[in-house]
């Protein structure tokens, strides 16, 4: 197995500097006396010394839930507030569920002012005690706010995990399954923090500078620290022309906690099913029709950062699975990238043929509103301001999300024959190959190179869908 070369001296120097900064505890915070009757009182105190950071947060995607992304062939301002999740749950129809992670003091309060920095929950990102908790869109009550405020510091990865990590109560509901075990964040690995790859520049902007802009061939990403030739063997470096680093270095996901792979709305009262009732193994099928799994092998697609997204109100086709999110067609900028898969059996309006975003139960569970499909559909669509005909039908959906986190140590990365050969995991025909390119390396004439018409460019010829001859493993 070829190991990845160490990160550059510059990256190592930046890492040491960042670790020192994160661990430094400002002494001024120990002088805070309060009293703080609510979290906004703490925020008001923070703003007396950090007013610019407050203004930066109000313009950041962490606050607005909006960001530019490539969707359906164009650069679009996407709003999580108006978007649909993997299972068409909408924040507008279920605020107490979706807003648990919003960094506000209480977004559900009708008196809430989204333009006032005093309503920012500074503690969710800066708490260093581990005692701070949030629930249903607001901080929990009866917290010792003076004790927590005195102990604040620069965010650690654990702060980020509180929203971006893998959930335990409902595993897989958070967005970066496997991030907490990523080798980059481990003390015995790179020991980095989230800010190393998502720098803020002390302006609380949290950019995506470590990756290239959507729709462009990645020229930064892993190469920022590992260079463009991180492997001792040049053949592996050549793979990077068409294969993302993540393809080999994220061999599986849901390794720490199970991920939801399917949700069947038709079976809201499904009993839990376990692999072995005598152990603490997680349920394969949980209540409300949720199916979970662990140690899942990704699926692989050509990807250039452009997503095809189901838009609210779009008509679905009868007897066909509706993709809620998937990568766009291959272009010259595409690479083979690993994706997670989520399947759903979900409600659609039988008359209008669009997907329904139902309202969930008031008790915070994933049950339907009043345990009634019709009530859940009626109220959910009313909140989204879309008509409901009263006819709740069902369809199947699938969501593919690219995997960016969960990188394993180099010695655990995929080897040549994990992808190639008779037992390889790659479905080559689905990627446009006539057959496994390793097996077909003697007959390049058999491979047909597809022609595409990228947007606003002349016709081009894509790089061949084949690889150069793989090295022969030494004998003995």
ZIBEL-V369903 format. One record per residue. RES is the residue in one letter. OMEGA is omega as a letter, one per 20 degrees, with the letter a starting at -180 (999 if undefined). Layout:
res:RES omega:OMEGA
res:RES omega:OMEGA
This chain:
res:X omega:r
res:X omega:a
res:X omega:r
res:X omega:r
res:X omega:a
res:X omega:r
res:X omega:a
res:X omega:r
res:X omega:r
res:X omega:a
res:X omega:r
res:X omega:r
res:X omega:r
res:X omega:a
res:X omega:a
res:X omega:r
res:X omega:a
res:X omega:a
res:X omega:r
res:X omega:a
res:X omega:a
res:X omega:a
res:X omega:a
res:X omega:a
res:X omega:a
res:X omega:a
res:X omega:a
res:X omega:a
res:X omega:a
res:X omega:a
res:X omega:a
res:X omega:a
res:X omega:a
res:X omega:i
res:X omega:r
res:X omega:a
res:X omega:r
res:X omega:a
res:X omega:r
res:X omega:r
res:X omega:r
res:X omega:r
res:X omega:r
res:X omega:r
res:X omega:r
res:X omega:a
res:X omega:r
res:X omega:r
res:X omega:a
res:X omega:a
res:X omega:a
res:X omega:r
res:X omega:r
res:X omega:r
res:X omega:r
res:X omega:a
res:X omega:a
res:X omega:r
res:X omega:a
res:X omega:r
res:X omega:r
res:X omega:a
res:X omega:a
res:X omega:a
res:X omega:r
res:X omega:r
res:X omega:r
res:X omega:r
res:X omega:r
res:X omega:a
res:X omega:r
res:X omega:r
res:X omega:a
res:X omega:r
res:X omega:a
res:X omega:r
res:X omega:a
res:X omega:r
res:X omega:r
res:X omega:a
res:X omega:a
res:X omega:a
res:X omega:r
res:X omega:r
res:X omega:r
res:X omega:a
res:X omega:r
res:X omega:r
res:X omega:a
res:X omega:r
res:X omega:a
res:X omega:a
res:X omega:a
res:X omega:a
res:X omega:a
res:X omega:r
res:X omega:a
res:X omega:a
res:X omega:r
res:X omega:a
res:X omega:r
res:X omega:a
res:X omega:r
res:X omega:a
res:X omega:r
res:X omega:a
res:X omega:a
res:X omega:r
res:X omega:a
res:X omega:r
res:X omega:a
res:X omega:r
res:X omega:a
res:X omega:a
res:X omega:a
res:X omega:a
res:X omega:r
res:X omega:r
res:X omega:r
res:X omega:r
res:X omega:a
res:X omega:a
res:X omega:a
res:X omega:r
res:X omega:a
res:X omega:r
res:X omega:r
res:X omega:a
res:X omega:a
res:X omega:a
res:X omega:a
res:X omega:a
res:X omega:r
res:X omega:r
res:X omega:r
res:X omega:r
res:X omega:a
res:X omega:r
res:X omega:r
res:X omega:a
res:X omega:r
res:X omega:r
res:X omega:r
res:X omega:a
res:X omega:r
res:X omega:r
res:X omega:a
res:X omega:a
res:X omega:a
res:X omega:a
res:X omega:a
res:X omega:r
res:X omega:r
res:X omega:a
res:X omega:r
res:X omega:r
res:X omega:r
res:X omega:r
res:X omega:r
res:X omega:a
res:X omega:a
res:X omega:r
res:X omega:a
res:X omega:a
res:X omega:r
res:X omega:a
res:X omega:r
res:X omega:r
res:X omega:r
res:X omega:a
res:X omega:r
res:X omega:a
res:X omega:r
res:X omega:b
res:X omega:a
res:X omega:a
res:X omega:r
res:X omega:a
res:X omega:a
res:X omega:r
res:X omega:r
res:X omega:a
res:X omega:r
res:X omega:a
res:X omega:a
res:X omega:r
res:X omega:r
res:X omega:r
res:X omega:r
res:X omega:r
res:X omega:a
res:X omega:r
res:X omega:r
res:X omega:a
res:X omega:r
res:X omega:a
res:X omega:r
res:X omega:a
res:X omega:r
res:X omega:a
res:X omega:a
res:X omega:r
res:X omega:r
res:X omega:r
res:X omega:r
res:X omega:a
res:X omega:r
res:X omega:a
res:X omega:a
res:X omega:r
res:X omega:r
res:X omega:r
res:X omega:r
res:X omega:r
res:X omega:r
res:X omega:r
res:X omega:a
res:X omega:r
res:X omega:r
res:X omega:r
res:X omega:a
res:X omega:a
res:X omega:r
res:X omega:r
res:X omega:a
res:X omega:a
res:X omega:a
res:X omega:a
res:X omega:a
res:X omega:a
res:X omega:r
res:X omega:a
res:X omega:a
res:X omega:r
res:X omega:r
res:X omega:r
res:X omega:r
res:X omega:r
res:X omega:a
res:X omega:r
res:X omega:a
res:X omega:a
res:X omega:r
res:X omega:r
res:X omega:a
res:X omega:a
res:X omega:r
res:X omega:a
res:X omega:r
res:X omega:a
res:X omega:r
res:X omega:r
res:X omega:a
res:X omega:a
res:X omega:a
res:X omega:r
res:X omega:a
res:X omega:r
res:X omega:r
res:X omega:r
res:X omega:r
res:X omega:r
res:X omega:a
res:X omega:a
res:X omega:r
res:X omega:a
res:X omega:a
res:X omega:a
res:X omega:r
res:X omega:r
res:X omega:r
res:X omega:r
res:X omega:a
res:X omega:r
res:X omega:a
res:X omega:a
res:X omega:a
res:X omega:a
res:X omega:r
res:X omega:a
res:X omega:a
res:X omega:r
res:X omega:r
res:X omega:r
res:X omega:a
res:X omega:r
res:X omega:a
res:X omega:r
res:X omega:a
res:X omega:r
res:X omega:a
res:X omega:r
res:X omega:r
res:X omega:r
res:X omega:a
res:X omega:r
res:X omega:a
res:X omega:r
res:X omega:a
res:X omega:r
res:X omega:r
res:X omega:a
res:X omega:r
res:X omega:r
res:X omega:a
res:X omega:a
res:X omega:r
res:X omega:a
res:X omega:r
res:X omega:r
res:X omega:a
res:X omega:r
res:X omega:r
res:X omega:a
res:X omega:r
res:X omega:r
res:X omega:r
res:X omega:r
res:X omega:r
res:X omega:r
res:X omega:a
res:X omega:r
res:X omega:r
res:X omega:r
res:X omega:r
res:X omega:r
res:X omega:a
res:X omega:r
res:X omega:a
res:X omega:r
res:X omega:a
res:X omega:r
res:X omega:a
res:X omega:r
res:X omega:r
res:X omega:a
res:X omega:r
res:X omega:a
res:X omega:r
res:X omega:a
res:X omega:r
res:X omega:a
res:X omega:r
res:X omega:r
res:X omega:a
res:X omega:a
res:X omega:r
res:X omega:r
res:X omega:a
res:X omega:a
res:X omega:a
res:X omega:r
res:X omega:r
res:X omega:a
res:X omega:a
res:X omega:r
res:X omega:a
res:X omega:r
res:X omega:a
res:X omega:a
res:X omega:a
res:X omega:a
res:X omega:r
res:X omega:r
res:X omega:r
res:X omega:r
res:X omega:r
res:X omega:r
res:X omega:a
res:X omega:a
res:X omega:a
res:X omega:r
res:X omega:a
res:X omega:r
res:X omega:a
res:X omega:r
res:X omega:a
res:X omega:a
res:X omega:a
res:X omega:a
res:X omega:r
res:X omega:r
res:X omega:r
res:X omega:r
res:X omega:r
res:X omega:a
res:X omega:r
res:X omega:a
res:X omega:a
res:X omega:a
res:X omega:a
res:X omega:r
res:X omega:a
res:X omega:r
res:X omega:r
res:X omega:r
res:X omega:r
res:X omega:r
res:X omega:r
res:X omega:r
res:X omega:a
res:X omega:r
res:X omega:r
res:X omega:a
res:X omega:a
res:X omega:r
res:X omega:a
res:X omega:r
res:X omega:a
res:X omega:a
res:X omega:r
res:X omega:r
res:X omega:a
res:X omega:r
res:X omega:a
res:X omega:a
res:X omega:r
res:X omega:r
res:X omega:a
res:X omega:r
res:X omega:a
res:X omega:a
res:X omega:a
res:X omega:a
res:X omega:a
res:X omega:r
res:X omega:a
res:X omega:r
res:X omega:r
res:X omega:r
res:X omega:r
res:X omega:r
res:X omega:r
res:X omega:r
res:X omega:r
res:X omega:a
res:X omega:r
res:X omega:r
res:X omega:a
res:X omega:a
res:X omega:a
res:X omega:a
res:X omega:a
res:X omega:a
res:X omega:a
res:X omega:a
res:X omega:r
res:X omega:a
res:X omega:a
res:X omega:r
res:X omega:r
res:X omega:r
res:X omega:r
res:X omega:a
res:X omega:r
res:X omega:r
res:X omega:r
res:X omega:r
res:X omega:r
res:X omega:r
res:X omega:a
res:X omega:r
res:X omega:a
res:X omega:r
res:X omega:r
res:X omega:r
res:X omega:r
res:X omega:a
res:X omega:r
res:X omega:a
res:X omega:r
res:X omega:r
res:X omega:r
res:X omega:a
res:X omega:r
res:X omega:999
